[in-house]
Amino acid sequence: MPTITVRNLPDEVHRALRVRAARHERSMEAEVREILAATVAAESQPGLGSLLAEMGRRVGLTEEEAAAFENLRNKSPIRAIDFE
């Protein structure tokens, strides 16, 4: 597996990662892997509003009607539900 080194990480970011990892009962390395994987996955998936708008266009909705669905999308990153 490839490795990555992060240089010049601010102390406050390092502390926050350490706390977050402890909260999730993971090592800092495992926590960083989870954060990176979730971020990349969220950016590669289209939002629900975009999917609904595309489906609407396919069935013949006007651009104005399809745009109503497009406006439903949530622009914040998708986060996995934590049941722990």
C-alpha positions in Angstrom: 0.0 0.0 0.0 1.2 3.5 -0.7 2.2 5.8 2.2 1.8 9.5 2.7 3.6 11.9 4.9 1.9 15.2 6.0 4.4 17.9 7.0 3.8 21.1 8.9 0.6 19.9 10.4 -0.6 22.6 12.9 -0.5 21.6 16.5 -4.2 22.3 17.0 -5.1 20.0 14.0 -2.9 17.3 15.4 -4.6 17.5 18.8 -8.0 17.5 17.2 -7.1 14.4 15.2 -5.8 12.7 18.3 -9.0 13.5 20.2 -11.3 12.4 17.3 -9.3 9.1 17.0 -9.7 8.4 20.7 -13.4 9.2 20.5 -13.8 6.6 17.7 -11.5 4.1 19.4 -9.0 4.2 16.5 -5.4 5.0 16.0 -4.7 8.5 14.5 -3.5 6.7 11.4 -6.8 4.8 11.1 -8.8 8.0 11.8 -7.0 9.9 9.0 -7.6 7.0 6.6 -11.3 7.1 7.5 -11.5 10.9 7.0 -9.7 10.7 3.6 -11.8 7.8 2.4 -15.1 9.4 3.4 -14.2 12.7 1.9 -13.2 11.2 -1.5 -16.3 9.0 -1.6 -18.6 12.0 -0.8 -17.1 14.1 -3.6 -17.5 11.3 -6.2 -21.2 10.7 -5.5 -23.8 12.9 -7.1 -26.3 14.4 -4.7 -30.0 13.3 -4.5 -31.2 16.6 -5.9 -29.0 16.1 -9.0 -30.1 12.6 -9.5 -33.8 13.6 -9.2 -33.3 16.5 -11.7 -31.6 14.2 -14.2 -34.5 11.6 -13.9 -37.0 14.5 -14.3 -35.3 15.6 -17.5 -35.4 12.1 -18.9 -39.2 11.8 -18.3 -39.8 15.2 -19.9 -39.9 17.8 -17.1 -39.1 21.3 -18.2 -35.8 22.8 -17.2 -37.6 24.9 -14.6 -39.3 21.9 -13.1 -36.0 19.9 -13.0 -34.3 22.9 -11.4 -36.6 22.7 -8.5 -35.1 19.2 -7.7 -31.6 20.5 -8.2 -32.2 23.1 -5.5 -33.0 20.3 -3.0 -29.4 19.2 -2.9 -27.5 19.5 0.3 -24.1 21.0 -0.3 -22.5 19.8 2.9 -20.3 16.6 2.7 -22.1 13.3 3.2 -21.1 11.6 6.5 -21.6 8.0 7.5 -24.0 7.3 10.3 -22.1 6.2 13.5 -24.1 3.7 15.5 -21.5 3.5 18.3 
